[in-house]
Amino acid sequence: MSALIIRLPEEKRTRLKLVAKSRKVSVTKLIEEMATILLADFDAETRFELRAARGRGRIAEGLALLDKAAGKRAPKRN
């Protein structure tokens, strides 16, 4: 593990200490948990953007799959 020094306004530091105390964890643990949530959120957003990019231009195919999943018959094509 490594150390990280961050500068915060005193008011934020005080409020973080209060939050940590109310959750019965240290400020270090609180920051670590917040970082974990932030990274998980970033990873989910990145995965979503990649999937969205793969689906661009395939609207009709996607709608057909949704219809199929809903039990609807696809329109007959000549």
Secondary structure, 3 states (H helix, E strand, C coil): CCCCCCCCCHHHHHHHHHHHHHCCCCHHHHHHHHHHHHHHHHHHHHHHHHHHHHHCCCHHHHHHHHHHHCCCCCCCCC
